[in-house]
Amino acid sequence: MLQMFLQFLHDSAIATAIREGESLFPWIECIHVLALTLVIGSIAIVDLRLIGLTSRDRSVTQTTALALPVTWTAFVVAALTGGLLFSSNATVYAHNSFFQLKVALIALAGLNMVAYHLVLGRGAAGWHTPAQTPWRARLAGGLSLGLWIAIAVCGRWIGFTISTPT
């Protein structure tokens, strides 16, 4: 069933255009990398504040309020462009261990974010200084930062282990 779906994606008109076109794949890849850079950069701003290394003059809620709109907008663009890139060679990407690890790490980063926003981040409005940020929030920030760095590394290794469509 999964293989049929992957083949359907691979055989779609848009995937064929991306795979067989001369410049579509590199343009989409550039947009994907730029969006991912914004995702990781904006998340790092919040994570580094949670850890207590940057934005020490701002509360966690101020930092988060400034970064999250950028994060979510860039994440949507990265997900859309990533989906397009995936479709261009779905039958191969789906079986690549670095791609599988990247997807698993994104899921873990999402779970970490949900845990922070629903449980660990309660009381964030009162964390005006790094000294007031509890260890559980610092841990969530450190874990998030590590996960997103690993996601970027896995994404790069996908490019080393799968050649671009020709």
VODODO-942230 format. One record per residue (C-alpha): residue number from 1; residue in three letters; x, y, z. Coordinates in steps of 0.02 Angstrom, whole numbers, plus 50000, padded with zeros to 5 digits. Layout:
+-----+------+-------+-------+-------+
: pos : code :     x :     y :     z :
+-----+------+-------+-------+-------+
: NUM :  ALA :     X :     Y :     Z :
...
+-----+------+-------+-------+-------+
//
This chain:
+-----+------+-------+-------+-------+
: pos : code :     x :     y :     z :
+-----+------+-------+-------+-------+
:   1 :  MET : 50000 : 50000 : 50000 :
:   2 :  LEU : 50139 : 50121 : 50048 :
:   3 :  GLN : 50240 : 50075 : 49895 :
:   4 :  MET : 50087 : 50109 : 49785 :
:   5 :  PHE : 50066 : 50281 : 49863 :
:   6 :  LEU : 50251 : 50320 : 49841 :
:   7 :  GLN : 50241 : 50266 : 49659 :
:   8 :  PHE : 50086 : 50375 : 49635 :
:   9 :  LEU : 50181 : 50526 : 49704 :
:  10 :  HIS : 50333 : 50485 : 49598 :
:  11 :  ASP : 50227 : 50471 : 49440 :
:  12 :  SER : 50127 : 50631 : 49469 :
:  13 :  ALA : 50142 : 50773 : 49344 :
:  14 :  ILE : 50222 : 50893 : 49468 :
:  15 :  ALA : 50350 : 50763 : 49525 :
:  16 :  THR : 50393 : 50725 : 49344 :
:  17 :  ALA : 50413 : 50910 : 49306 :
:  18 :  ILE : 50528 : 50932 : 49457 :
:  19 :  ARG : 50629 : 50777 : 49418 :
:  20 :  GLU : 50645 : 50804 : 49230 :
:  21 :  GLY : 50653 : 50994 : 49226 :
:  22 :  GLU : 50819 : 51078 : 49210 :
:  23 :  SER : 50803 : 51204 : 49351 :
:  24 :  LEU : 50646 : 51168 : 49453 :
:  25 :  PHE : 50729 : 51049 : 49577 :
:  26 :  PRO : 50873 : 51168 : 49621 :
:  27 :  TRP : 50754 : 51317 : 49642 :
:  28 :  ILE : 50639 : 51220 : 49756 :
:  29 :  GLU : 50789 : 51154 : 49852 :
:  30 :  CYS : 50855 : 51332 : 49876 :
:  31 :  ILE : 50688 : 51390 : 49944 :
:  32 :  HIS : 50681 : 51236 : 50057 :
:  33 :  VAL : 50855 : 51270 : 50127 :
:  34 :  LEU : 50817 : 51455 : 50155 :
:  35 :  ALA : 50653 : 51413 : 50242 :
:  36 :  LEU : 50737 : 51282 : 50350 :
:  37 :  THR : 50871 : 51408 : 50396 :
:  38 :  LEU : 50735 : 51526 : 50456 :
:  39 :  VAL : 50649 : 51385 : 50551 :
:  40 :  ILE : 50807 : 51332 : 50641 :
:  41 :  GLY : 50867 : 51510 : 50668 :
:  42 :  SER : 50704 : 51571 : 50743 :
:  43 :  ILE : 50688 : 51416 : 50851 :
:  44 :  ALA : 50868 : 51439 : 50908 :
:  45 :  ILE : 50827 : 51616 : 50966 :
:  46 :  VAL : 50695 : 51546 : 51084 :
:  47 :  ASP : 50798 : 51395 : 51134 :
:  48 :  LEU : 50952 : 51499 : 51174 :
:  49 :  ARG : 50843 : 51615 : 51279 :
:  50 :  LEU : 50771 : 51465 : 51372 :
:  51 :  ILE : 50947 : 51401 : 51404 :
:  52 :  GLY : 50995 : 51576 : 51464 :
:  53 :  LEU : 51131 : 51614 : 51337 :
:  54 :  THR : 51049 : 51755 : 51236 :
:  55 :  SER : 50911 : 51886 : 51246 :
:  56 :  ARG : 50944 : 51898 : 51431 :
:  57 :  ASP : 50858 : 52067 : 51437 :
:  58 :  ARG : 50693 : 51996 : 51369 :
:  59 :  SER : 50568 : 51880 : 51449 :
:  60 :  VAL : 50537 : 51710 : 51372 :
:  61 :  THR : 50362 : 51763 : 51318 :
:  62 :  GLN : 50428 : 51919 : 51230 :
:  63 :  THR : 50560 : 51817 : 51139 :
:  64 :  THR : 50435 : 51683 : 51091 :
:  65 :  ALA : 50306 : 51810 : 51031 :
:  66 :  LEU : 50434 : 51887 : 50914 :
:  67 :  ALA : 50504 : 51723 : 50847 :
:  68 :  LEU : 50352 : 51609 : 50827 :
:  69 :  PRO : 50270 : 51698 : 50678 :
:  70 :  VAL : 50433 : 51681 : 50581 :
:  71 :  THR : 50452 : 51500 : 50638 :
:  72 :  TRP : 50279 : 51445 : 50583 :
:  73 :  THR : 50283 : 51538 : 50417 :
:  74 :  ALA : 50453 : 51466 : 50374 :
:  75 :  PHE : 50401 : 51293 : 50433 :
:  76 :  VAL : 50251 : 51292 : 50315 :
:  77 :  VAL : 50363 : 51343 : 50169 :
:  78 :  ALA : 50494 : 51212 : 50217 :
:  79 :  ALA : 50361 : 51076 : 50231 :
:  80 :  LEU : 50284 : 51121 : 50062 :
:  81 :  THR : 50450 : 51129 : 49972 :
:  82 :  GLY : 50511 : 50973 : 50061 :
:  83 :  GLY : 50354 : 50882 : 50004 :
:  84 :  LEU : 50386 : 50937 : 49826 :
:  85 :  LEU : 50567 : 50879 : 49833 :
:  86 :  PHE : 50512 : 50714 : 49910 :
:  87 :  SER : 50382 : 50684 : 49775 :
:  88 :  SER : 50513 : 50701 : 49639 :
:  89 :  ASN : 50595 : 50539 : 49695 :
:  90 :  ALA : 50476 : 50471 : 49827 :
:  91 :  THR : 50514 : 50287 : 49797 :
:  92 :  VAL : 50699 : 50318 : 49835 :
:  93 :  TYR : 50686 : 50451 : 49972 :
:  94 :  ALA : 50564 : 50348 : 50075 :
:  95 :  HIS : 50692 : 50209 : 50093 :
:  96 :  ASN : 50841 : 50321 : 50132 :
:  97 :  SER : 50895 : 50301 : 50313 :
:  98 :  PHE : 50944 : 50485 : 50331 :
:  99 :  PHE : 50774 : 50538 : 50266 :
: 100 :  GLN : 50687 : 50419 : 50387 :
: 101 :  LEU : 50793 : 50484 : 50532 :
: 102 :  LYS : 50756 : 50664 : 50482 :
: 103 :  VAL : 50568 : 50631 : 50486 :
: 104 :  ALA : 50582 : 50543 : 50654 :
: 105 :  LEU : 50683 : 50688 : 50726 :
: 106 :  ILE : 50555 : 50814 : 50662 :
: 107 :  ALA : 50420 : 50713 : 50752 :
: 108 :  LEU : 50524 : 50714 : 50912 :
: 109 :  ALA : 50553 : 50902 : 50896 :
: 110 :  GLY : 50365 : 50923 : 50875 :
: 111 :  LEU : 50331 : 50819 : 51031 :
: 112 :  ASN : 50460 : 50921 : 51127 :
: 113 :  MET : 50374 : 51082 : 51070 :
: 114 :  VAL : 50202 : 51017 : 51120 :
: 115 :  ALA : 50268 : 50962 : 51290 :
: 116 :  TYR : 50347 : 51132 : 51317 :
: 117 :  HIS : 50194 : 51234 : 51265 :
: 118 :  LEU : 50066 : 51125 : 51357 :
: 119 :  VAL : 50161 : 51076 : 51514 :
: 120 :  LEU : 50341 : 51133 : 51536 :
: 121 :  GLY : 50313 : 51314 : 51485 :
: 122 :  ARG : 50177 : 51350 : 51611 :
: 123 :  GLY : 50222 : 51508 : 51703 :
: 124 :  ALA : 50335 : 51572 : 51564 :
: 125 :  ALA : 50260 : 51746 : 51584 :
: 126 :  GLY : 50355 : 51758 : 51748 :
: 127 :  TRP : 50525 : 51708 : 51678 :
: 128 :  HIS : 50593 : 51884 : 51654 :
: 129 :  THR : 50775 : 51836 : 51681 :
: 130 :  PRO : 50873 : 51678 : 51640 :
: 131 :  ALA : 50890 : 51645 : 51827 :
: 132 :  GLN : 50699 : 51631 : 51837 :
: 133 :  THR : 50689 : 51504 : 51695 :
: 134 :  PRO : 50665 : 51331 : 51774 :
: 135 :  TRP : 50776 : 51184 : 51731 :
: 136 :  ARG : 50635 : 51092 : 51639 :
: 137 :  ALA : 50620 : 51237 : 51516 :
: 138 :  ARG : 50809 : 51246 : 51496 :
: 139 :  LEU : 50810 : 51059 : 51460 :
: 140 :  ALA : 50671 : 51077 : 51330 :
: 141 :  GLY : 50769 : 51219 : 51247 :
: 142 :  GLY : 50929 : 51118 : 51243 :
: 143 :  LEU : 50840 : 50965 : 51176 :
: 144 :  SER : 50753 : 51068 : 51043 :
: 145 :  LEU : 50915 : 51149 : 50987 :
: 146 :  GLY : 51002 : 50980 : 50975 :
: 147 :  LEU : 50857 : 50902 : 50879 :
: 148 :  TRP : 50851 : 51041 : 50750 :
: 149 :  ILE : 51039 : 51033 : 50723 :
: 150 :  ALA : 51024 : 50845 : 50697 :
: 151 :  ILE : 50879 : 50874 : 50576 :
: 152 :  ALA : 50988 : 50991 : 50472 :
: 153 :  VAL : 51132 : 50866 : 50473 :
: 154 :  CYS : 51019 : 50724 : 50417 :
: 155 :  GLY : 50946 : 50833 : 50280 :
: 156 :  ARG : 51119 : 50871 : 50217 :
: 157 :  TRP : 51167 : 50686 : 50219 :
: 158 :  ILE : 51015 : 50647 : 50114 :
: 159 :  GLY : 51095 : 50752 : 49979 :
: 160 :  PHE : 51258 : 50654 : 49995 :
: 161 :  THR : 51174 : 50484 : 49985 :
: 162 :  ILE : 51046 : 50517 : 49847 :
: 163 :  SER : 51092 : 50603 : 49685 :
: 164 :  THR : 50975 : 50738 : 49621 :
: 165 :  PRO : 50852 : 50681 : 49488 :
: 166 :  THR : 50913 : 50685 : 49309 :
+-----+------+-------+-------+-------+
//
